[in-house]
């Protein structure tokens, strides 16, 4: 019964702590290439895309080759502020570079009588007393960050592979996003569309703008289209809380997914 109620609540993610409030991203040194046989990837958590702040570690480092096969990375160097990955590009087509689903810290929340949630830790970082009528539930974060790199002509096999429960599913090929055409995608959770879900779009270098390069995107019931005012590198992300899977160590999970891509003229 507790999990059924938790699934219906709307939760603010702010204040969860650094590893949760920050968003993970994967940034390549090149998105498309005709000749390069190697790519270098930067992976980090940040609140200021794409300035690395906290290096990403993962229990599930892997990527997908253009033929759809899964492989481990050639070389991973985990530093305090950034993880650097070096990977050869041995096939022609589109590669999908991913953190895989990364399980993060666990914590507690208060499930309030009205179905909302409150943090169990106060601003002083001390545990709060349980409010009247509230129930204590446990939570864990689950994050996925993806980027696509194409050598030669773009292909779809790696793009269409499903990773995680919360998914940004590109309709437009991620390495063929043009300023005058925009980006079409579907947002799904467990395969179902998420109409009305709030997403955030960040533009690299946007911290120097009045709006800090961030804008709100509302997912539709089906294909959502994003239009762009200028070319550049972008990150699209969203968060969603739901019941934890059967057998999980916590009652609920807070899911975050992101995709980094380039918009060209």
Protein Blocks (a to p, Z undefined) as FASTA:
>chain_A
ZZmmmmmpccdfehnajklmpccddddfbfbdfkbccdcddddddfbdcbdfbdcddfkb
ccddfkopacddfbdcddfkbccdddddfbgcjddddebjaddddddddddfkopacdfb
dfkopacdddehiacddddddddddddddehjadfklmmpcedjbdcddfbdfklccfkl
opaddddeehiacehiacddddehklmpmnlopacddddehjaddddfbgcddddddddd
ddddehiabfbdcddddddddddZZ
